[in-house]
Amino acid sequence: MITLIVTFVVGFVVGILVGRNNAVKVNRAVEDAVELYEKAQEEIAELKAKAKKPTRKRTPTKKSVKK
């Protein structure tokens, strides 16, 4: 009975320690993901700006002009 209680207490303490360690890693991963998201949004904005350049209107050729 005592070993069972000690096992639960030790498991609880180890679980807390592991959870704290993983929380630090998860927070770091989230910060990295936010940083990458911001960079991606900047690149998307640049690509959209490049895509919005006005295109030159094509003039009709002799073959396409009907008489």
SULDA-V713041 format. One line per field, one symbol per residue. phi: phi as a letter, one per 20 degrees, with the letter a starting at -180 (. if undefined). burial: + if it has 9 or more other C-alpha atoms within 8 Angstrom, else -. A space follows every 50 residues. Layout:
phi->???
burial->???
This chain:
phi->.fffffffffffffffffffffffffffffffffffffffffffffffff feffefffefeffeeee
burial->-------------------------------------------------- -----------------
